Amino acid sequence: MENNFKFFSHKSCEYFPCHKVKDESKFNCLFCYCPLYALGKDCGGNFKVKYGVKDCSDCLIPHSENGYDYIMKKWSEISELAQKNLD
């Protein structure tokens, strides 16, 4: 079974790739804006804090081949955070 919905590469984007990578053919653009950002320190990614702002430029989780699966595993945390903001 194909899982094409888990991967999208937008090579005509003027920012492609937005991170330095070894193999651009495996760069996943599906999560151009990472939904894990909202989880702060609990996102599980490789980030730094610069001038009080979360800097994810060294993180490739959402752009990796398994990024979709990783983000879906964290989806309940993202949903919980969103629900708190609705209440």
Phi and psi in degrees as a GROMACS rama.xvg file:
@    title "Ramachandran Plot"
@    xaxis  label "Phi"
@    yaxis  label "Psi"
@TYPE xy
-77.1809  149.567  GLU-2
-125.19  51.7684  ASN-3
-61.8266  -24.4345  ASN-4
-67.291  -13.4648  PHE-5
-87.4773  -7.17559  LYS-6
-141.306  133.732  PHE-7
-146.831  129.327  PHE-8
-120.954  115.963  SER-9
-102.744  74.8217  HIS-10
-67.8663  -17.7349  LYS-11
-87.4669  -2.25288  SER-12
-65.6712  137.505  CYS-13
-66.1694  -13.6673  GLU-14
-104.135  1.16503  TYR-15
-71.9901  133.256  PHE-16
-78.6165  147.099  PRO-17
-80.6177  -8.28395  CYS-18
-129.59  150.443  HIS-19
-73.2885  127.018  LYS-20
-138.029  159.294  VAL-21
-77.1637  -39.6435  LYS-22
-127.202  100.278  ASP-23
-64.2898  -22.3671  GLU-24
-69.3755  -17.6157  SER-25
-104.897  10.7676  LYS-26
-82.4467  118.405  PHE-27
-96.0655  121.192  ASN-28
-97.3866  3.17554  CYS-29
-53.8212  -44.4087  LEU-30
-105.939  68.9274  PHE-31
-55.111  -45.5173  CYS-32
-106.622  114.846  TYR-33
-69.2617  122.893  CYS-34
-69.1623  -14.2249  PRO-35
-75.1135  -18.4653  LEU-36
-52.7913  -40.9338  TYR-37
-65.1513  -18.5252  ALA-38
-79.9307  -2.92478  LEU-39
59.8373  -131.344  GLY-40
-67.5009  -13.9707  LYS-41
-92.8951  9.59129  ASP-42
-70.8706  -28.3898  CYS-43
88.8598  1.6285  GLY-44
-91.3639  175.808  GLY-45
-94.8243  88.7606  ASN-46
-123.8  164.995  PHE-47
-127.443  163.109  LYS-48
-111.914  120.588  VAL-49
-120.983  121.386  LYS-50
55.2753  36.943  TYR-51
77.8198  9.91126  GLY-52
-120.641  137.332  VAL-53
-69.938  121.697  LYS-54
-110.798  111.488  ASP-55
-102.918  15.9483  CYS-56
-64.168  -19.6048  SER-57
-95.7388  3.85616  ASP-58
-100.397  131.548  CYS-59
-116.742  8.64311  LEU-60
-51.4532  -53.9778  ILE-61
-68.9921  -16.7923  PRO-62
-101.517  3.40012  HIS-63
-87.5852  168.819  SER-64
-61.3032  -32.9558  GLU-65
-102.397  13.1635  ASN-66
-59.6581  -40.9545  GLY-67
-58.7075  -48.0945  TYR-68
-63.2297  -40.1176  ASP-69
-63.8046  -45.7501  TYR-70
-65.984  -37.9084  ILE-71
-65.2818  -31.6931  MET-72
-67.3675  -27.7575  LYS-73
-94.0038  -1.42594  LYS-74
-60.3119  -34.4989  TRP-75
-63.6861  -35.7123  SER-76
-68.4772  -40.7648  GLU-77
-64.5936  -44.0906  ILE-78
-63.3674  -40.9256  SER-79
-61.8773  -42.9513  GLU-80
-63.179  -42.9972  LEU-81
-63.4681  -40.5283  ALA-82
-63.9553  -40.0904  GLN-83
-59.5196  -36.4629  LYS-84
-76.6291  -14.8918  ASN-85
-87.4294  -28.6598  LEU-86
